[in-house]
Amino acid sequence: MVEEEEGTTPLFCSIALTVAEMITVERIRQSVLQHLEGTAHFLVAVELRPGNKAVVEVDNDRAITLQELADLNRAVRDELGEEADDHELQFSSPGMGRPFKVQRQYEKHLGRIVDVQLADGRTLNGELSAFDGTTLGLRLRHPSKVKGRLPKLDAEVTPIPFAEIKATSSTIPFK
């Protein structure tokens, strides 16, 4: 039996939340991927924020519905069990204007108008016509010189190496 001197504290202490009970980004990611398997949905991002908030972004090549997001939230929460009780799980789609985070978002937006921010500070606007994982093909949009006319798209595709791209986001062209 070890006796402690009065007024000293032991060199160890138990923490209420052990490592096995913690919800991690990887644990949520694996659960979401398991539930997305066999569906047309894809995982965009998982982020843990202060205040025990986990934000999960899921998308689909068409559009993901609120019901599909709610069902996925429920399935992941059920799998995580009691560990999820102390966390807020928020599931959403990435949203317009948010930078693309995964390759599948580039594939989804082929043929659509996007803004491409380059590492040198310039921003290009045009139709995303190709993406192979290393290079993005963009048909640049040029404003019309005649007031009231729609912008013109270049006939030729401008290749942009992915390494030169800071961010790409979808945009809604207003006519």
HELIX and SHEET records of a PDB file:
HELIX    1   1 VAL A   19  GLU A   21  5                                   3    
HELIX    2   2 VAL A   25  LEU A   36  1                                  12    
HELIX    3   3 LEU A   66  LEU A   80  1                                  15    
HELIX    4   4 GLY A   81  ASP A   86  5                                   6    
HELIX    5   5 GLN A  103  LYS A  108  1                                   6    
HELIX    6   6 PHE A  162  GLU A  164  5                                   3    
SHEET    1   A 3 HIS A  41  ARG A  49  0                                        
SHEET    2   A 3 LYS A  53  ASN A  60 -1                                        
SHEET    3   A 3 GLU A  88  SER A  92  1                                        
SHEET    1   B 5 LYS A 152  LEU A 153  0                                        
SHEET    2   B 5 THR A 135  HIS A 142 -1                                        
SHEET    3   B 5 THR A 123  PHE A 131 -1                                        
SHEET    4   B 5 ILE A 113  LEU A 118 -1                                        
SHEET    5   B 5 ILE A 165  SER A 170 -1                                        
SHEET    1   C 3 LYS A 152  LEU A 153  0                                        
SHEET    2   C 3 THR A 135  HIS A 142 -1                                        
SHEET    3   C 3 THR A 158  PRO A 161 -1                                        
END                                                                             
